[in-house]
Amino acid sequence: MLAPVHVKKMEKGRAEALAKERIGKVGLADKVVFMADGRILEEGKPEEIFSNPKTPEARQFLRSVL
């Protein structure tokens, strides 16, 4: 099962993890980290990840939520 984690930097040394149910908030993040099975598969700016996912897992996940 995919385990997406969306990270938003809040202040120095802090981050916020957003669950799949809050996918609409991800566009506000400075950086997105996509994970599956405890591994980081992709990371970058939300617009980069959403417009050009590089892994099959990220593509599958984005198709299911967008």
Secondary structure, 3 states (H helix, E strand, C coil): CECCEEEEEEECCEEEEECHHHHHHHHHCCCEEEEECCEEEEEECHHHHHHCCCCHHHHHHHHHHC
